[in-house]
Amino acid sequence: MKKFLILYYLILAPVITQTVIYHKDDQNQINGYLALPENIDQNIPGIILIHEWWGLNDDIRKKADYFASQGYAALAVDLYNGENTVEPVKARKLAGNVRNNMDEAFTNLKAALEYLKRQPGINSQKLASIGWCFGGGWSYQLARNNLSVKASVIYYGRFNPKDDLKKMRTNIIGHFAKEDRGISIDSVKEFEAVLKTHNGNHNIYIYPNTTHGFASRPSDNPNFDKSASDLALKRTLTFLKKSLD
């Protein structure tokens, strides 16, 4: 277990981190990255963070650290069984492997949520998911299928506005890029219109002059946009507070 002070978005807060096994069976074990506030209060909310198609990397770990500094138990999951990459060709293959075995991915994510529910000090009724790109699509799937999360945060993740959302009991916030070549703004607006027909606190935001990945990997991502990323984060924190209070 590691304990340190994290400086992120000009916020200094004590955080404890560790690698944890959140699922184990006869076939394999799945490790995640858990970040907690140093002085954990009783009944704090829990969040699972779902990585981009690059896999569980330092960017996602830093995001977990940040949310822990804000008072959440943050578990960064691993859908790639320990693999990650910076190569688009390999990332596409790894993401494709997950999409070709969605049952296994659902088992993985359910196990992560169950792990948080079992941890002392975490309120099992106040869970959320946050995902970016590939992970944003999975954050949507958790909401769509009503899998224990009260709030779902989607950063430029895939959805289908034609989906049946009758089972959904989750609040959704979505952050999308105006110039995203993979997700059309028309489909985002259609998705927003569909959400308005369902009960809950749903918010969809479109960020002008941005493209896919605008809130990820600030150190090496040419598409990173600090202004849009900061605004999306502010909106996310407000959303989570309202949804998990």
ROSE-4610 file (N, C-alpha, C; in Angstrom, 1 decimal, always signed):
// ROSE-4610
residu = [M/M/M/K/K/K/K/K/K/F/F/F/L/L/L/I/I/I/L/L/L/Y/Y/Y/Y/Y/Y/L/L/L/I/I/I/L/L/L/A/A/A/P/P/P/V/V/V/I/I/I/T/T/T/Q/Q/Q/T/T/T/V/V/V/I/I/I/Y/Y/Y/H/H/H/K/K/K/D/D/D/D/D/D/Q/Q/Q/N/N/N/Q/Q/Q/I/I/I/N/N/N/G/G/G/Y/Y/Y/L/L/L/A/A/A/L/L/L/P/P/P/E/E/E/N/N/N/I/I/I/D/D/D/Q/Q/Q/N/N/N/I/I/I/P/P/P/G/G/G/I/I/I/I/I/I/L/L/L/I/I/I/H/H/H/E/E/E/W/W/W/W/W/W/G/G/G/L/L/L/N/N/N/D/D/D/D/D/D/I/I/I/R/R/R/K/K/K/K/K/K/A/A/A/D/D/D/Y/Y/Y/F/F/F/A/A/A/S/S/S/Q/Q/Q/G/G/G/Y/Y/Y/A/A/A/A/A/A/L/L/L/A/A/A/V/V/V/D/D/D/L/L/L/Y/Y/Y/N/N/N/G/G/G/E/E/E/N/N/N/T/T/T/V/V/V/E/E/E/P/P/P/V/V/V/K/K/K/A/A/A/R/R/R/K/K/K/L/L/L/A/A/A/G/G/G/N/N/N/V/V/V/R/R/R/N/N/N/N/N/N/M/M/M/D/D/D/E/E/E/A/A/A/F/F/F/T/T/T/N/N/N/L/L/L/K/K/K/A/A/A/A/A/A/L/L/L/E/E/E/Y/Y/Y/L/L/L/K/K/K/R/R/R/Q/Q/Q/P/P/P/G/G/G/I/I/I/N/N/N/S/S/S/Q/Q/Q/K/K/K/L/L/L/A/A/A/S/S/S/I/I/I/G/G/G/W/W/W/C/C/C/F/F/F/G/G/G/G/G/G/G/G/G/W/W/W/S/S/S/Y/Y/Y/Q/Q/Q/L/L/L/A/A/A/R/R/R/N/N/N/N/N/N/L/L/L/S/S/S/V/V/V/K/K/K/A/A/A/S/S/S/V/V/V/I/I/I/Y/Y/Y/Y/Y/Y/G/G/G/R/R/R/F/F/F/N/N/N/P/P/P/K/K/K/D/D/D/D/D/D/L/L/L/K/K/K/K/K/K/M/M/M/R/R/R/T/T/T/N/N/N/I/I/I/I/I/I/G/G/G/H/H/H/F/F/F/A/A/A/K/K/K/E/E/E/D/D/D/R/R/R/G/G/G/I/I/I/S/S/S/I/I/I/D/D/D/S/S/S/V/V/V/K/K/K/E/E/E/F/F/F/E/E/E/A/A/A/V/V/V/L/L/L/K/K/K/T/T/T/H/H/H/N/N/N/G/G/G/N/N/N/H/H/H/N/N/N/I/I/I/Y/Y/Y/I/I/I/Y/Y/Y/P/P/P/N/N/N/T/T/T/T/T/T/H/H/H/G/G/G/F/F/F/A/A/A/S/S/S/R/R/R/P/P/P/S/S/S/D/D/D/N/N/N/P/P/P/N/N/N/F/F/F/D/D/D/K/K/K/S/S/S/A/A/A/S/S/S/D/D/D/L/L/L/A/A/A/L/L/L/K/K/K/R/R/R/T/T/T/L/L/L/T/T/T/F/F/F/L/L/L/K/K/K/K/K/K/S/S/S/L/L/L/D/D/D]
num = [1/1/1/2/2/2/3/3/3/4/4/4/5/5/5/6/6/6/7/7/7/8/8/8/9/9/9/10/10/10/11/11/11/12/12/12/13/13/13/14/14/14/15/15/15/16/16/16/17/17/17/18/18/18/19/19/19/20/20/20/21/21/21/22/22/22/23/23/23/24/24/24/25/25/25/26/26/26/27/27/27/28/28/28/29/29/29/30/30/30/31/31/31/32/32/32/33/33/33/34/34/34/35/35/35/36/36/36/37/37/37/38/38/38/39/39/39/40/40/40/41/41/41/42/42/42/43/43/43/44/44/44/45/45/45/46/46/46/47/47/47/48/48/48/49/49/49/50/50/50/51/51/51/52/52/52/53/53/53/54/54/54/55/55/55/56/56/56/57/57/57/58/58/58/59/59/59/60/60/60/61/61/61/62/62/62/63/63/63/64/64/64/65/65/65/66/66/66/67/67/67/68/68/68/69/69/69/70/70/70/71/71/71/72/72/72/73/73/73/74/74/74/75/75/75/76/76/76/77/77/77/78/78/78/79/79/79/80/80/80/81/81/81/82/82/82/83/83/83/84/84/84/85/85/85/86/86/86/87/87/87/88/88/88/89/89/89/90/90/90/91/91/91/92/92/92/93/93/93/94/94/94/95/95/95/96/96/96/97/97/97/98/98/98/99/99/99/100/100/100/101/101/101/102/102/102/103/103/103/104/104/104/105/105/105/106/106/106/107/107/107/108/108/108/109/109/109/110/110/110/111/111/111/112/112/112/113/113/113/114/114/114/115/115/115/116/116/116/117/117/117/118/118/118/119/119/119/120/120/120/121/121/121/122/122/122/123/123/123/124/124/124/125/125/125/126/126/126/127/127/127/128/128/128/129/129/129/130/130/130/131/131/131/132/132/132/133/133/133/134/134/134/135/135/135/136/136/136/137/137/137/138/138/138/139/139/139/140/140/140/141/141/141/142/142/142/143/143/143/144/144/144/145/145/145/146/146/146/147/147/147/148/148/148/149/149/149/150/150/150/151/151/151/152/152/152/153/153/153/154/154/154/155/155/155/156/156/156/157/157/157/158/158/158/159/159/159/160/160/160/161/161/161/162/162/162/163/163/163/164/164/164/165/165/165/166/166/166/167/167/167/168/168/168/169/169/169/170/170/170/171/171/171/172/172/172/173/173/173/174/174/174/175/175/175/176/176/176/177/177/177/178/178/178/179/179/179/180/180/180/181/181/181/182/182/182/183/183/183/184/184/184/185/185/185/186/186/186/187/187/187/188/188/188/189/189/189/190/190/190/191/191/191/192/192/192/193/193/193/194/194/194/195/195/195/196/196/196/197/197/197/198/198/198/199/199/199/200/200/200/201/201/201/202/202/202/203/203/203/204/204/204/205/205/205/206/206/206/207/207/207/208/208/208/209/209/209/210/210/210/211/211/211/212/212/212/213/213/213/214/214/214/215/215/215/216/216/216/217/217/217/218/218/218/219/219/219/220/220/220/221/221/221/222/222/222/223/223/223/224/224/224/225/225/225/226/226/226/227/227/227/228/228/228/229/229/229/230/230/230/231/231/231/232/232/232/233/233/233/234/234/234/235/235/235/236/236/236/237/237/237/238/238/238/239/239/239/240/240/240/241/241/241/242/242/242/243/243/243/244/244/244/245/245/245]
x = [+0.9/+0.0/+0.9/+0.6/+1.3/+0.5/+1.2/+0.6/+1.4/+0.7/+1.4/+0.4/+1.0/+0.2/+0.2/-1.0/-1.2/-1.5/-0.8/-1.1/-1.7/-2.9/-3.6/-4.7/-4.7/-5.6/-5.5/-4.3/-4.0/-4.7/-5.0/-5.6/-4.6/-4.3/-3.4/-4.2/-4.1/-4.9/-4.2/-4.2/-3.6/-4.4/-3.7/-4.3/-3.5/-4.2/-3.6/-3.9/-2.9/-3.1/-2.5/-3.1/-2.6/-3.2/-2.4/-2.9/-3.7/-4.9/-5.8/-6.2/-6.6/-7.2/-8.7/-9.4/-10.9/-11.7/-11.0/-11.7/-10.7/-11.1/-10.2/-11.1/-10.7/-11.4/-10.4/-10.8/-9.9/-9.1/-9.6/-8.9/-7.9/-8.2/-7.3/-7.6/-6.8/-7.1/-7.0/-7.8/-7.8/-7.4/-6.4/-5.9/-6.4/-6.7/-7.1/-6.2/-6.4/-5.7/-6.7/-6.5/-7.5/-6.8/-7.5/-7.1/-8.2/-7.7/-8.7/-8.2/-9.2/-8.8/-8.0/-7.0/-6.2/-7.1/-7.9/-8.8/-10.2/-10.4/-11.7/-12.8/-13.8/-15.0/-15.9/-16.8/-17.8/-18.7/-19.1/-20.2/-19.8/-18.5/-18.1/-18.6/-18.8/-19.2/-18.0/-18.3/-17.3/-17.5/-16.4/-16.4/-15.5/-16.0/-15.0/-14.7/-13.4/-12.9/-12.6/-13.1/-12.9/-12.0/-10.9/-9.9/-10.3/-9.5/-9.6/-9.1/-9.0/-8.6/-7.1/-6.4/-5.0/-4.8/-5.8/-5.6/-5.4/-5.2/-5.0/-3.6/-3.5/-2.2/-2.1/-1.0/-0.7/-1.8/-2.3/-3.3/-4.5/-5.0/-6.2/-5.8/-4.6/-4.2/-4.3/-3.8/-3.8/-5.2/-6.1/-7.5/-8.1/-7.8/-8.2/-7.7/-6.4/-5.9/-6.7/-7.0/-7.7/-9.1/-9.8/-11.2/-11.1/-10.0/-9.8/-9.6/-8.8/-8.6/-9.8/-10.9/-12.2/-13.1/-12.6/-13.5/-14.1/-13.7/-14.3/-13.3/-13.9/-13.1/-13.1/-11.9/-11.8/-11.0/-11.7/-11.1/-11.0/-9.7/-9.5/-9.4/-10.3/-10.4/-9.5/-9.4/-8.6/-9.3/-9.7/-10.4/-9.5/-8.2/-7.2/-6.3/-6.6/-5.8/-4.4/-4.1/-2.7/-2.0/-2.6/-2.0/-2.3/-1.4/-1.7/-0.8/-1.0/-0.2/-0.3/+0.6/+0.5/+0.4/+0.3/+0.2/-1.3/-1.8/-3.2/-3.6/-2.7/-3.1/-3.3/-2.4/-2.6/-3.8/-4.0/-5.2/-6.5/-6.5/-7.7/-8.0/-6.9/-7.0/-7.5/-6.9/-7.3/-8.7/-9.2/-10.5/-11.5/-11.1/-11.9/-12.1/-11.0/-11.1/-12.2/-12.2/-13.2/-14.6/-14.8/-16.1/-16.6/-15.7/-16.0/-16.4/-16.1/-16.5/-17.1/-18.2/-18.9/-19.3/-19.6/-20.0/-18.9/-17.6/-16.5/-16.2/-16.5/-16.3/-17.3/-18.5/-19.6/-19.2/-18.7/-18.3/-17.2/-16.3/-15.2/-15.7/-16.6/-17.1/-18.0/-18.8/-19.7/-18.8/-17.7/-16.8/-16.2/-15.8/-15.2/-16.2/-17.5/-18.5/-18.8/-18.8/-19.0/-17.8/-16.6/-15.4/-15.6/-16.0/-16.2/-17.3/-18.3/-19.4/-18.9/-17.9/-17.5/-16.5/-16.0/-14.9/-15.5/-14.8/-15.3/-15.2/-16.3/-16.3/-16.9/-17.2/-17.8/-19.3/-20.1/-21.5/-21.9/-22.4/-22.7/-23.9/-24.6/-25.7/-25.3/-24.1/-23.6/-22.4/-22.7/-21.6/-21.9/-20.7/-20.8/-19.7/-19.8/-18.8/-18.4/-17.2/-16.6/-15.8/-16.0/-15.2/-14.9/-13.7/-13.2/-13.1/-13.7/-13.6/-14.2/-13.4/-13.7/-14.4/-13.8/-14.4/-15.7/-15.8/-17.1/-18.2/-18.0/-19.0/-19.4/-18.5/-18.8/-19.5/-19.1/-19.9/-21.3/-21.6/-23.0/-23.6/-22.9/-23.5/-23.9/-23.1/-23.5/-24.8/-25.0/-26.2/-27.4/-27.2/-28.3/-28.8/-27.9/-28.3/-28.6/-28.6/-29.0/-28.1/-26.8/-25.9/-25.2/-26.0/-25.6/-25.1/-25.0/-24.5/-25.6/-25.5/-26.5/-26.1/-24.9/-24.4/-23.4/-23.6/-22.7/-22.1/-20.8/-20.1/-19.5/-19.8/-19.4/-18.6/-17.3/-16.4/-16.3/-16.9/-16.8/-16.8/-17.8/-17.9/-19.1/-19.1/-20.2/-21.5/-22.6/-23.9/-24.8/-26.0/-26.9/-28.2/-28.6/-29.8/-31.1/-30.9/-32.1/-32.2/-31.3/-31.3/-32.6/-33.0/-34.2/-33.6/-34.0/-33.5/-34.5/-35.5/-36.5/-36.0/-34.9/-34.3/-33.4/-33.1/-32.1/-32.7/-31.9/-32.2/-31.1/-30.2/-29.0/-29.0/-28.5/-28.3/-27.0/-27.1/-26.1/-25.6/-24.3/-23.7/-22.8/-22.9/-22.0/-21.3/-20.0/-19.1/-18.6/-19.0/-18.7/-18.0/-17.2/-16.4/-17.1/-17.2/-17.9/-17.3/-16.0/-15.3/-14.9/-15.6/-15.3/-15.6/-14.7/-14.9/-15.6/-15.6/-16.2/-17.6/-18.0/-19.3/-19.9/-21.0/-21.6/-22.4/-22.4/-23.1/-24.6/-25.1/-26.5/-26.9/-26.1/-26.4/-26.3/-25.4/-25.3/-26.6/-27.1/-28.3/-29.5/-29.5/-30.6/-30.6/-29.4/-29.2/-29.7/-29.4/-29.8/-31.4/-32.0/-33.5/-34.1/-33.5/-34.0/-33.9/-32.7/-32.6/-33.6/-34.0/-35.0/-36.3/-36.6/-37.8/-37.8/-36.7/-36.5/-36.3/-36.8/-36.6/-35.2/-34.8/-33.5/-32.8/-31.6/-30.8/-29.8/-30.2/-29.3/-28.8/-27.5/-26.9/-26.0/-26.2/-25.3/-24.6/-23.3/-22.5/-21.7/-21.7/-20.9/-19.9/-18.6/-17.6/-17.0/-17.2/-16.8/-15.3/-14.8/-13.4/-12.6/-13.2/-12.5/-12.7/-11.9/-12.0/-11.9/-12.0/-12.0/-10.8/-11.0/-9.9/-9.4/-10.3/-9.9/-9.6/-10.0/-9.8/-8.8/-8.0/-7.2/-5.7/-4.8/-3.4/-2.8/-2.9/-2.4/-0.9/-0.1/+1.3/+1.7/+0.9/+1.4/+0.2/-0.9/-2.0/-2.3/-2.0/-2.2/-3.6/-4.6/-6.0/-6.5/-5.6/-5.9/-6.3/-7.4/-7.8/-8.0/-7.1/-7.2/-8.5/-8.9/-10.1/-11.3/-11.5/-12.6/-12.5/-11.3/-11.2/-11.5/-11.0/-11.3/-12.8/-13.5/-14.9/-15.7/-15.3/-16.0/-15.8/-14.6/-14.3/-15.2/-15.3/-16.1/-17.6/-18.1/-19.4/-19.6/-18.6/-18.6/-18.7/-17.9/-17.9/-19.3/-19.8/-21.2/-22.2/-22.1/-23.1/-23.0/-21.8/-21.6/-22.1/-21.8/-22.3/-23.8/-24.5/-25.9/-26.5/-25.8/-26.3/-26.1/-25.0/-24.6/-24.8/-25.4/-25.7/-26.8]
y = [-1.2/+0.0/+1.2/+2.2/+3.4/+4.6/+5.5/+6.7/+7.9/+8.9/+10.0/+11.2/+12.4/+13.6/+13.8/+14.0/+14.1/+15.6/+16.1/+17.5/+17.3/+17.6/+17.4/+18.5/+19.2/+20.3/+21.3/+21.4/+22.4/+22.0/+20.7/+20.3/+19.3/+19.6/+18.8/+18.0/+16.7/+15.9/+14.6/+14.0/+12.7/+11.6/+10.7/+9.5/+8.3/+7.2/+5.9/+5.0/+4.4/+3.5/+2.1/+1.2/-0.2/-0.9/-1.9/-2.9/-3.9/-4.2/-5.2/-6.2/-7.4/-8.5/-8.3/-7.9/-7.8/-8.9/-9.8/-11.0/-12.1/-13.3/-14.5/-15.7/-16.5/-17.8/-18.8/-20.0/-21.1/-20.7/-19.7/-19.4/-18.3/-17.3/-16.1/-15.3/-14.3/-13.3/-11.9/-11.0/-9.7/-8.6/-7.9/-6.9/-5.5/-4.7/-3.3/-2.4/-1.1/+0.0/+0.7/+0.6/+1.2/+2.4/+3.5/+4.8/+5.2/+5.5/+5.9/+7.2/+7.9/+9.0/+8.5/+9.2/+8.7/+8.5/+9.5/+9.4/+9.1/+7.8/+7.4/+7.6/+8.3/+8.4/+7.2/+7.0/+5.9/+6.3/+5.3/+5.5/+6.4/+6.4/+7.2/+6.5/+7.2/+6.6/+5.9/+5.0/+4.3/+4.5/+4.5/+4.7/+3.6/+3.0/+2.3/+3.1/+3.1/+3.8/+2.8/+3.1/+2.1/+2.8/+2.1/+2.7/+2.8/+3.6/+3.7/+2.4/+2.4/+1.2/+0.9/+1.8/+1.6/+0.7/+0.5/-0.3/+0.5/-0.2/+0.4/+1.0/+2.3/+3.0/+4.0/+4.8/+5.8/+6.9/+7.2/+8.3/+7.9/+6.7/+6.2/+6.2/+5.7/+5.7/+7.1/+8.1/+9.5/+10.0/+9.6/+10.0/+9.3/+8.1/+7.4/+8.2/+8.6/+9.3/+10.6/+11.3/+12.5/+12.3/+11.4/+11.2/+10.7/+10.0/+9.7/+10.9/+11.9/+13.1/+13.9/+13.6/+14.3/+13.6/+12.5/+11.8/+10.5/+10.0/+8.8/+7.6/+6.4/+5.2/+4.9/+5.0/+4.9/+3.6/+2.7/+1.5/+1.5/+1.6/+1.5/+0.0/-0.4/-1.8/-2.1/-3.4/-3.8/-4.8/-4.4/-5.3/-6.1/-5.9/-6.5/-7.5/-7.9/-9.0/-8.6/-7.4/-7.0/-6.4/-6.4/-5.8/-4.3/-3.5/-2.2/-1.8/-0.8/-0.5/+1.0/+1.5/+2.8/+2.7/+1.5/+1.3/+1.1/+2.0/+1.8/+0.5/-0.2/-1.5/-2.5/-2.5/-3.5/-3.1/-1.8/-1.3/-1.8/-1.6/-2.1/-3.6/-4.3/-5.8/-6.1/-5.4/-5.7/-5.3/-4.2/-3.8/-4.7/-5.2/-6.1/-7.4/-7.9/-9.1/-9.0/-7.8/-7.6/-7.6/-6.9/-6.8/-8.2/-9.0/-10.4/-11.3/-10.9/-11.7/-10.8/-10.2/-9.2/-9.8/-11.1/-11.7/-11.7/-12.0/-11.9/-10.5/-9.5/-8.1/-7.7/-8.2/-7.9/-8.5/-9.8/-10.5/-9.7/-9.2/-8.4/-7.1/-6.4/-5.1/-5.4/-6.4/-6.8/-7.1/-7.8/-8.2/-7.0/-6.0/-4.7/-4.0/-4.0/-3.3/-4.1/-5.4/-6.2/-6.1/-5.9/-5.7/-4.4/-3.3/-2.1/-2.2/-2.9/-3.1/-3.8/-4.6/-5.4/-4.6/-3.5/-2.8/-2.0/-2.0/-1.3/+0.2/+0.9/+2.4/+2.8/+1.9/+2.3/+2.0/+2.9/+2.8/+2.0/+0.8/-0.1/+0.4/+1.4/+2.0/+3.2/+3.6/+4.8/+4.5/+3.9/+3.5/+4.2/+4.5/+5.1/+4.5/+4.8/+4.4/+5.6/+5.6/+6.6/+5.9/+6.2/+5.6/+6.6/+6.4/+7.2/+6.4/+6.9/+6.3/+4.8/+3.8/+2.4/+2.2/+2.8/+2.7/+3.4/+4.5/+5.3/+4.5/+3.7/+2.8/+1.7/+1.3/+0.3/+1.0/+2.2/+2.9/+3.1/+3.3/+3.4/+2.0/+0.9/-0.4/-0.7/-0.3/-0.5/+0.2/+1.4/+2.2/+1.5/+1.2/+0.6/-0.7/-1.5/-2.8/-2.7/-1.5/-1.3/-2.2/-2.1/-2.9/-2.2/-1.8/-1.4/+0.1/+0.7/+2.1/+3.1/+4.1/+5.2/+6.3/+6.4/+7.4/+6.8/+7.3/+6.8/+8.1/+8.1/+9.2/+8.7/+9.3/+8.8/+9.9/+9.7/+10.6/+10.0/+10.6/+10.2/+8.7/+8.1/+6.6/+6.3/+5.1/+4.7/+4.4/+4.6/+4.4/+4.1/+3.7/+3.5/+4.1/+5.3/+6.0/+5.1/+4.0/+3.1/+2.0/+2.0/+1.0/+1.1/-0.1/-0.1/+0.2/+1.3/+1.7/+1.6/+0.6/+0.5/+0.0/-0.8/-1.2/-0.2/+0.9/+1.8/+2.6/+2.6/+3.4/+4.3/+4.6/+5.3/+6.7/+7.7/+9.0/+9.0/+9.7/+9.7/+11.1/+11.3/+12.5/+12.1/+12.8/+12.5/+13.7/+13.5/+14.6/+14.2/+15.0/+14.6/+15.8/+15.4/+16.4/+16.8/+18.1/+18.6/+18.1/+17.9/+17.5/+16.0/+15.2/+13.8/+13.1/+12.5/+11.8/+10.5/+9.9/+8.6/+8.6/+9.7/+9.8/+11.1/+11.0/+12.2/+13.0/+14.3/+15.2/+14.9/+14.6/+14.3/+13.1/+12.1/+10.9/+11.3/+12.2/+12.6/+13.4/+14.2/+15.0/+14.1/+13.0/+12.0/+11.3/+10.9/+10.3/+11.2/+12.5/+13.4/+13.5/+13.5/+13.6/+12.3/+11.2/+9.9/+10.0/+10.4/+10.5/+11.4/+12.4/+13.3/+12.7/+11.6/+10.9/+9.9/+9.8/+8.8/+9.6/+9.0/+9.6/+9.6/+10.6/+10.7/+12.1/+12.2/+13.5/+13.2/+13.5/+13.2/+14.5/+14.6/+15.8/+15.4/+15.9/+15.7/+17.0/+17.0/+18.2/+18.0/+19.0/+18.9/+20.1/+19.8/+20.7/+21.2/+22.5/+23.1/+23.0/+22.9/+23.0/+21.9/+20.8/+19.6/+18.4/+17.4/+16.2/+15.0/+13.8/+12.6/+12.6/+12.3/+12.2/+13.5/+14.5/+15.8/+15.9/+14.8/+14.9/+13.8/+13.2/+12.1/+12.4/+11.8/+11.8/+13.2/+14.1/+15.5/+15.6/+14.6/+14.7/+14.3/+13.5/+13.0/+12.9/+13.6/+13.5/+14.8/+14.9/+16.2/+16.7/+15.8/+16.2/+16.7/+16.7/+17.1/+18.6/+19.0/+20.4/+20.7/+21.4/+21.6/+22.3/+23.3/+24.1/+23.2/+22.4/+21.6/+20.4/+19.9/+18.9/+19.3/+20.6/+21.1/+21.3/+21.8/+22.1/+20.8/+19.8/+18.5/+17.9/+18.0/+17.5/+18.2/+19.6/+20.3/+19.9/+19.7/+19.2/+17.8/+17.0/+15.6/+15.6/+16.4/+16.4/+16.9/+17.9/+18.4/+17.3/+16.6/+15.5/+14.4/+14.0/+12.9/+13.2/+14.5/+14.9/+14.8/+15.3/+15.3/+13.9/+13.0/+11.7/+10.8/+11.0/+10.1/+10.6/+11.8/+12.3/+11.4]
z = [+0.0/+0.0/+0.0/-0.9/-1.0/-0.5/+0.2/+0.7/+0.3/-0.3/-0.8/-0.9/-1.1/-1.4/-2.9/-3.4/-4.9/-5.2/-6.2/-6.7/-8.1/-8.2/-9.4/-9.6/-10.7/-10.9/-9.7/-9.2/-8.1/-6.8/-6.6/-5.4/-4.7/-3.4/-2.6/-1.6/-1.7/-0.7/-0.5/+0.7/+0.9/+0.4/-0.3/-1.0/-0.7/-0.5/-0.3/-1.6/-2.1/-3.3/-3.2/-3.9/-3.9/-5.1/-5.5/-6.5/-5.7/-6.2/-5.6/-6.6/-6.0/-6.8/-6.6/-7.6/-7.4/-8.0/-8.7/-9.2/-9.4/-9.0/-9.1/-9.3/-10.3/-10.5/-10.9/-11.4/-11.8/-13.0/-13.8/-15.0/-14.8/-14.1/-14.0/-12.8/-12.5/-11.5/-12.2/-11.7/-12.3/-11.3/-11.6/-10.7/-11.1/-10.2/-10.4/-9.5/-9.8/-9.0/-8.2/-6.9/-5.9/-5.3/-5.3/-4.6/-3.7/-2.5/-1.4/-0.7/-0.2/+0.7/+1.9/+2.4/+3.5/+4.8/+5.0/+6.2/+5.7/+5.5/+4.9/+5.9/+5.5/+6.4/+6.1/+7.0/+6.7/+5.6/+4.9/+3.8/+2.7/+2.3/+1.1/-0.2/-1.2/-2.5/-3.1/-4.0/-4.8/-6.2/-7.0/-8.4/-9.1/-10.2/-11.0/-12.2/-12.5/-13.7/-14.8/-16.0/-17.1/-18.2/-18.5/-19.3/-20.8/-21.5/-22.9/-23.6/-24.9/-25.6/-25.4/-24.8/-24.5/-23.3/-22.5/-21.3/-20.1/-19.0/-17.6/-17.6/-17.7/-17.8/-16.7/-16.8/-15.8/-15.8/-17.0/-17.1/-16.2/-16.4/-15.6/-14.1/-13.8/-12.4/-11.8/-12.5/-12.0/-11.9/-12.8/-12.6/-11.4/-11.1/-9.9/-8.6/-8.7/-7.6/-7.3/-8.4/-8.3/-7.7/-8.1/-7.6/-6.1/-5.8/-4.3/-3.5/-4.1/-3.4/-3.2/-3.9/-3.8/-2.9/-2.3/-1.3/-1.7/-2.9/-3.4/-3.3/-3.2/-3.4/-4.9/-5.5/-6.9/-7.3/-8.0/-8.5/-10.0/-10.5/-11.9/-12.3/-13.2/-13.6/-14.8/-15.1/-16.2/-17.0/-18.2/-19.1/-20.0/-19.9/-20.8/-20.1/-18.9/-18.3/-18.2/-17.8/-17.5/-18.7/-19.9/-21.1/-21.2/-21.8/-22.2/-23.3/-24.1/-25.2/-25.6/-26.4/-27.0/-28.5/-29.0/-30.4/-30.8/-31.7/-32.1/-32.7/-33.4/-34.0/-32.9/-31.9/-30.8/-30.0/-29.8/-29.0/-29.6/-31.0/-31.7/-31.5/-31.5/-31.3/-29.9/-28.9/-27.5/-27.3/-27.8/-27.7/-28.4/-29.6/-30.3/-29.6/-28.9/-28.1/-27.0/-26.4/-25.4/-26.0/-27.1/-27.7/-28.2/-28.5/-29.0/-27.8/-26.6/-25.4/-24.4/-24.7/-23.8/-22.5/-22.5/-21.2/-20.2/-20.7/-19.8/-19.3/-20.2/-19.7/-18.7/-18.9/-17.9/-16.5/-16.6/-15.4/-14.7/-15.4/-14.9/-14.2/-14.8/-14.3/-13.1/-13.2/-12.0/-10.8/-11.1/-10.0/-9.3/-10.2/-9.6/-8.7/-9.2/-8.3/-7.0/-7.1/-5.9/-5.0/-5.5/-4.7/-3.9/-4.5/-3.8/-2.7/-3.1/-2.1/-0.8/-0.9/+0.2/+1.1/+0.6/+1.3/+2.5/+3.6/+4.8/+4.5/+4.9/+4.7/+3.4/+2.5/+1.2/+1.3/+0.9/+0.8/-0.4/-0.3/-1.4/-2.2/-1.7/-2.5/-3.2/-3.1/-3.8/-4.7/-5.8/-6.7/-8.1/-8.7/-10.0/-10.9/-12.2/-13.2/-14.1/-14.4/-15.3/-16.4/-17.6/-18.7/-19.8/-20.4/-21.5/-22.7/-23.8/-25.1/-25.0/-25.3/-25.1/-23.8/-22.7/-21.4/-21.2/-21.9/-21.9/-22.4/-23.4/-23.9/-22.9/-22.1/-21.1/-19.9/-19.6/-18.6/-18.9/-20.2/-20.7/-20.6/-20.9/-20.8/-19.3/-18.4/-17.0/-16.6/-17.1/-16.9/-17.6/-18.9/-19.7/-19.1/-18.5/-18.0/-16.5/-15.9/-14.5/-13.5/-13.6/-12.9/-11.7/-10.8/-9.4/-9.4/-10.5/-10.5/-10.5/-9.6/-9.6/-10.6/-11.0/-11.9/-12.9/-14.1/-15.2/-15.9/-16.0/-16.7/-17.9/-19.1/-20.4/-21.0/-21.2/-22.0/-23.4/-24.4/-25.8/-26.0/-25.3/-25.4/-26.3/-26.9/-27.8/-27.1/-27.8/-27.3/-28.5/-28.3/-29.4/-29.0/-29.7/-29.3/-29.5/-30.2/-30.5/-29.4/-28.4/-27.4/-26.6/-26.1/-25.1/-23.7/-23.1/-21.8/-20.7/-20.9/-19.9/-18.5/-18.5/-17.3/-16.6/-17.3/-16.7/-15.6/-14.5/-13.3/-12.9/-13.8/-13.6/-14.2/-13.5/-14.0/-14.9/-16.0/-17.0/-17.3/-17.4/-17.9/-19.0/-20.2/-21.3/-21.8/-22.1/-22.6/-24.0/-25.0/-26.4/-27.1/-28.1/-28.8/-30.1/-30.3/-31.5/-32.8/-32.8/-34.1/-34.0/-33.2/-33.2/-34.5/-35.1/-36.4/-36.3/-35.1/-34.9/-34.3/-33.6/-33.0/-33.5/-34.3/-34.9/-33.9/-34.1/-33.2/-33.3/-34.5/-34.7/-33.8/-33.7/-32.9/-31.4/-31.1/-29.7/-29.3/-30.2/-29.9/-29.9/-30.7/-30.6/-29.3/-28.9/-27.6/-26.4/-26.5/-25.5/-25.5/-26.6/-26.7/-26.1/-26.3/-25.8/-24.2/-23.7/-22.3/-21.6/-22.3/-21.7/-21.5/-22.2/-22.0/-20.9/-20.2/-19.1/-17.8/-16.7/-15.4/-15.1/-14.3/-13.8/-14.2/-13.7/-13.9/-15.0/-16.2/-17.4/-18.0/-18.3/-18.9/-20.0/-21.2/-22.3/-22.7/-22.8/-23.2/-24.4/-25.3/-26.5/-26.4/-26.6/-26.4/-27.8/-28.1/-29.4/-29.5/-30.7/-31.1/-30.4/-30.1/-29.6/-30.4/-30.3/-30.9/-30.0/-30.5/-29.6/-28.7/-27.4/-26.5/-25.8/-25.9/-25.4/-23.9/-23.1/-21.7/-21.2/-22.1/-21.8/-22.1/-21.3/-21.5/-21.8/-20.9/-21.2/-21.6/-21.2/-21.4/-22.9/-23.5/-24.9/-25.9/-25.6/-26.5/-27.2/-28.5/-29.2/-29.2/-28.9/-28.9/-27.5/-26.6/-25.2/-25.2/-24.6/-24.5/-23.0/-22.4/-21.0/-20.6/-21.3/-21.0/-21.0/-22.0/-22.1/-21.1/-20.9/-19.9/-18.5/-18.1/-16.8/-16.6/-17.7/-17.6/-17.4/-18.2/-18.1/-16.7/-16.2/-14.8/-13.8/-13.9/-13.0/-13.0/-14.2/-14.4/-13.9/-14.1/-13.6/-12.0/-11.4/-9.9/-9.4/-10.0/-9.6/-9.8/-10.9/-11.2/-10.2/-9.9/-9.0/-7.6/-7.2/-5.8/-5.8/-6.8/-6.8/-6.9/-7.7/-7.9/-6.7/-6.0/-4.9/-3.5/-3.4/-2.1/-1.4]
